[in-house]
Amino acid sequence: MEKLLLDVLFLAILSGGVTHSDLRGKVFIFPQESKTAYVSLIPLVKKPLQNFTLCLKTFTDLTRTYSLFSYSTQSQANELLLFVNKMGEYLLSIGNSGVTFKAPQSPYAPIHVCTSWESASGIAEFWVNRKLVGRKGVRKGYVIGSEAKIILGQEQDSFGGTFDINQSLVGEIWDVSLWDHVLPLKDMCDTCHSGNLLNWQTLHYKDHGYVVIKTKVWI
């Protein structure tokens, strides 16, 4: 019975235009400013989150604001948001409450970002290129909702939409993974594409607008 239910779910995903793929060695490219180009991600499991680890790699030459990861629910547009205010300054928002982290600027080079958060303490850790750049408190005791729209390339000002072209990503993104627990740094770096909620090796996604998948050129 369980296998039958999984098969039905998989067929439902396919009928909705969702792609299931191993994207190791591949990147999503957002080639130009847009408010229509984005990628929707479908998690392997939908569940409320009291802890998480999020990792991704990206390259861009933007100096303005842009969104890296937007997780929105009906009640909170910025339920979980990873956003760049300017080069070297990152905003992490949990339940519409944000904390900023400053990291050394890395112009014209790929960036590996990992962040984790635990509800019990409210502590969020932020790592850039394997270096801890800060630990700050946000939304202690909060629970992140499960029924979410997860989007790369745009920042959601409402559930699943209301995009701003001036916050769109122009560049590349890859190895996006999300876990339902806090990982130590070693595991973040060594298994950065194998989250149990979002997994780059078995990713369910749907691209919209001008998004291109290409072979990764960055190390």
N, C-alpha and C positions, 0 to 999 in steps of 0.2 A: 504493500500500500504506500509506504514512504517513497519507494522508487517511482511509483506511478504519479504521485503528487509532484515530485521533482521534475519528471518528464513533462507534466502539464505546465508547470511553471516555466520551464525552459521554452516550450512551444509558445507560451504567451509572450515571453520576452522577445522571441524571434518575430512574432506577428506584429509587435509594436515597433519594428524597425531598429531594435537594439542589437548591436554587434557584440559577440563574445570572442575575445582574442587574447593571445599571448603577445604582449607588446614589448618583451625584452629586446633591447637594441633599437627600439623605435621611439619617436617623439611626436607629440602634437605640435604643429606649427600654426600660429596665428599670424598670418602674413601682413595684415594691415589693421589700422584702427577701424573698429566696427562696433555697432550695438546689436548685431544680429549673429555674430560668429561666437559659438561656444560649444563646449562638450558637456553633456549630462552623464553623470556616473551613477550606476546602480549598485549599491552595496551587496555583498554576498549574504549578509544578515542584517535585518533591520531591528534595532534594539535601542532603548534609552542608554545613554552613556554617562557613567559616573567617573570614568577615566578614559583617556585616549592618548595615543601617540600618532602624530601625522608627520610624514616625511615626503619630500619631493625635491626635484632638481629642476632648475630653470636657467634660461639665458635670455637676456633682453638688453637693449641699449637705451631703454626708456629712462628718463630722469624725472618724469611726472609720476603721479599716483597710479597704481594699478592693482588689480586683484589677482591673487594666486589660487585661492581656494575658498569657495563660497558655499556654505551649508545653511540652508534656510528652512524654517518651519512656518506653519500658518500663524503661529503666535509671535515668532521672533525672526525678523528678516536676517539678522546677524547672529544666528544661533551659534555658529562656529565659523569665524571668518579669519583668513590669513591674508593680510593686505600690506602693500608697500606704500608708505606715506611719501617717501623720497628715497634716493639711493642710500642704502645703509640704515634705514629706519623702518622697522616692521611693526605693524599693529596686529595683535591677536585679540579677537573679540569672542567672548563666551556669553551667550544670553544677552546680547546687546551691550555688554560692559567690556571695555577694552583696556589693554595694557600695551605699552610700547617698549620695544627693545632696539638698542642701537648696536650695530655691528660695523667692523671695518668695511669701507667701501671696496667693491670689487668690480670696477668698470671693465667691460669687454671680456668677461670671464664667466663661466657657468657657476651657479651658486647651489649648494646643497643645504637645504633648510630642514630641520627637524624641531618639532615642538611637542611637549607633552603637558598634560594637566590632570590633576586628581581632585575630585570634589571634596574629599574628606578634609584636606588641608587648604584647598583653593590655590595651591602652588602650581604655577605654570613655569616650565623650563623652556629655554629657547637656545638652539644650537645652530650655528652657521659654519659650514665647512669644517665640521667636527669639533668646533670650539664653543664652549658654553659662553653665551653673551649675557645671560641673566636668569634670575629666578624671582618671580613676582607673584603676588596674590591677586586672584580675581574669582569672583562668584563662588566663594566657599559654600558648600552644601547644595549647590545647584545640580540639576540633572538635565542633560542635553536631550531634547526630544528625538524620537525615532522616525517619525513620518516627515522626511526631509527631501528637498531638492538639492542635489549636490552638483555644482557647476564649476568648470574650469574656464578661464578666459574672460569672465564677466563677474561683476559684483551685483548681487540681488538686492534691490531696494524694496522688493515685495516678493512674495512666495513664487519663485520660478520666473521672475521677470523684472521689469522696470530697470533696464540697463542704461548706463551712462557711458557714451563713447569715450569720454575722457578718463574713465577708469578701466578701460579694456586692456588686456594684455596684448602687446605686439612682441612676439618672440616665440620661444620654444619651452615646452614643459614635458617632463618624463619622470618615470619611477615614482609615481604618486601611490602612496600606501597609507592606509589607516588601520589602526589596531584599537581594540576596546580595553586596552590596559597600558600602563606606563612601561616603556622599555628602557633598559640601560643603554648608554651611548653606543657601546660595542655592538649591540644587536641592532640599533638604529642604522648603523653604518653597514654592517655585514649582511643584513636582510632587508635592505631599504626598498625592495620591490615586492615584498611578500606579506602584506598585512592580512589579518583575518577578516576585515570588513571590506577594504578595497585592496586589491592585489593586482599589480601590474602584469603578472604572469597569467592571470585568468580574469581579465577585466571585462565587465559588462558596461557598455557605453553607447551613447548616441551622439553623433556630431551634427551640428547645425550651422548653416552658412559656410563661409569661407574658412575651413579648417583643413589642413593637409597633414597626412601621416608620412613621415620620412625616416630613413635610417639615421640613427644617432651619430653625430660627428664628434661630440665632446667626450672626453674621458670621464 
